[in-house]
């Protein structure tokens, strides 16, 4: 099958932004304007005797934001509407995944930790088929350095394959970013190499704009404000004295900063 790959997509820096706090980290994820998100914005996981609990409203993992994103330039929307990836951002206690607590401070530890999620290379029987792909060895998990942070990467599933990236927050918590770009290729075949290369370029660009900031490492004024900020920006208005009127999004951001 011949494929024509569009190598451009909308500038990820201009996407909508969802910003939340978890255990001393400020996390900023890019998303579409129609993303489904949790308006709580602040989470604190605390160690318990058996596992970790998120207070005040959640236990176990949380999924702050999820949705779908077009992965090509707007000018191609009418012709190539199938160039879409769904995505989700999840914060997991390691205990909920059956992973021992401890820091992922090397490639080997990330590979071992992510490999343990899949039962040491054993396929999950409820998903297993002759076309099911999963990591069979710890070395099947690739480790990437993005913005001075280690991320583990693996791909699993049938032809509707999930591309998963994980990074550690604390010795007890990881962040998992999942993509499903299977709408970009026929549903009865694995992704062709040229399409896989294209969508991987998008995934890595997305993670390059995925901000994880230790709150104590910067001043409060330098932290991005909590909240959801659509990509559509208000036009600047000028008052009778020639001064710029603060936009609604800027006003909302200012209010958020004042709360901290």
N, C-alpha and C positions, 0 to 999 in steps of 0.2 A: 504494500500500500504506500503510495506517495503521499507525503504530508507537507503542508506549507506552514512553517512555524512563524508566528509573529513574535519578534524578539523584544517588543516593548510593552510596557504596561503603565498605567497611571502612576505618577510619582507617589511612592508609598508615604513619603513625608507629608503629603497633602491629604491622606486618608483621615477619616474620623478617628478620634482617640478615646480610649477608655482607660482611666487611671485609678488605681486602687492601692491600698496599703495591706500588707500582710507581714506580721511578725518583724516589724522594724525595717521592712523594705517598701519602697515606693515603686510600683510597677506600672509601666505605660505601654499598652498594647494598641496597635493600629487595627482598624476594623472598618466595615462598611457603615454607611449612615443608617441602614436598616438592621444593624446587628441587635441581637437579643442580649441584654446585659442585666446584671444584678445591681440595683441602685444602692446597695448597702455600702460599698466602697471601702470598708474597713473590716479586717478579719484578724483574729488573734487565736492561733492554735496553742493550746497549753498541754503539757505532758500529763497524762493520767496514769494510773497503775497498769492498765491494760493497753491503752492506745492513746491517740491524741484526739482532743475535742476542739472544735472551733466555737468560740464564743462571740456574740451571745446567741446567735440564731441557727448555727449550723453544726452538724457533727460529720465527721468523715471528710471526704473531698468536697471542694467547691468548684463550680464552673462559672467564673465571673462573667465571661463574654464568649459568644459563639455566633456564627453566621456564615455568610458566603461572600467571596470577593472575586470580582472580575480580574483576570490576570493578563489583560492585553489593553492596548490603547483605546480610548473612547471612540476613535474614528472607525474602529472595526466592529462596534457593538452590533450593528444591524446585520452584518454578514456572519459573524462568528460568535453568536450568543452562547455557544457551548464552552467557551474559554472561561470557566468558573471553577474555583475551588471552595469547598466548605472548610471551615476551620473551627477549632475550639481551644480555649485556654483553660487548663485545670490545675488547681493546686492540690497535691496529694500528700497526706502523711505517709511516710515510708511504711509505717506499720500496717496501713490499710492495703498495701501492695505486697505484703509479705517480705519486705526488705528490712534488713537489720539497720538500726540507727548507726550513724557514723558518717564522716565527711567523705564526699566524692572529690578528693583533691588530686586525683591522677586519672589518666586515661583508663588504666587497668581497673580502677575502682568503679568508674562510670560503666564500663563494659560489663563488669561482674554484676553490678546492681541492676542494670536494665535487663541483663540476661536472666536474672532470677525472677523477674516479673513473668517471664514466659516458661517458668517451671524447669529451668535448666536445659532448655532446648527441646522440651517435650511439647508437641502441639496440643492446643486446647481442643478436646474432642468435639465440642459443640460447634466448632468452626472448621474442623479439619476436612479437607477433600484433596483429591489428587492435584488440584491447582492451587492449593493453599500454600502461601509462602510465609516463612517466619525464620527468625535467627536460630540456627542450629548449633552455633558456637559463639562464645563471647566475642571472638574476633570478627564475627559478622556485623557487629555494632561499630559504626564509624564514630570517631570522636573529632569534633570540630572546635576551633577556637574562634569565637565571634565577639568582638568588642572586649577582648581580654577575659572572656568567660568560656568555660568548657561546656559544650553541648554534646550529648550522645544522640546518634541518629540511627533509626532502623525503619524498615518497611515491612508490612505484613498484610495478609489478607488474600482473597482470591483475585479476581480481576478488578474489583472495586477496592483498590489497595489503599491502606492508610500509611501516610508518611509521618512518623512520630519523632519529635525532638524533645529531649529532656535536659534540664539543668537543675542543679541543687540550689536551694535557698539557704537551708540550715541543715544541721546533721539529722533533723527529723522530717524535713519538707523538701519536695521537688516541685518544679513547674513543668507541666507537660503541654506542648503545643502540637496539636494534630491537624493534618491537612488531608483532604480527600479530593483529589483532582481527577477522579476517574471519568467525569463528564467530558474530559478532553480527548478520550480515545474510545474505540468501539468496546461495547460491554462484554464481549466474548473473547477478549485477548488481553495479555499484559500490556503495559504502556510501551509503545515503540521507543527506541533509544532516543530519537530526536525530540519526541514529545517529552520524555522523561527528563532530558537535559533542560528543556525549556521551563518546565514546572519547577525543577530543582533550583533554577536561577531565581525564580520568584520566591520560593521558600527561604532561600538564604538572604535575599534582599529584605524580606519581611523581618527576619530575625535580626538583621543588622539595624533595624529601626525599633526593635523590641527593647525597651529600657528597663533595667533592673538596678535601682539605686539604693544603696544602704543609707538609710535616712540620717544616721549619725555622721556620715562622711561629708555632708554638705550642709550649708545653712538652710533654714526654712525658706528663705527667699529664693533659693536656687531650685527647690523641689517643684516639679510640675504639679498643678492643682488637682485635687481629687475631682472625679466626675466624668461625665460623658460629653464629648465635644464634637459635634457634627463637622463634616468636611466643608460644608457650605459656610463661608465667612460673610459677615455683614459688611456692606459697603460703608466707608467712612463718611460721616456727615459733618458739615461745618456749621457752627452756630453763628449768630448775628455778629459776634465779635471776631469771627475768623478762626475760632478754636475748634479742634477736632472733638466731636462728640463720641464718647466711649460707646463701642458697639455692645450689643446684648451679650455676646459670647465673652467679651472682655470683662464686662461687668460681673458676669457669673463667675469667671475665673478669679476676679478680685475678691468677691464674696467668699469663695472657697479658701483663698489664701488667708483671709482675715480670721477664719475659723481655726487656723493652726498657730 
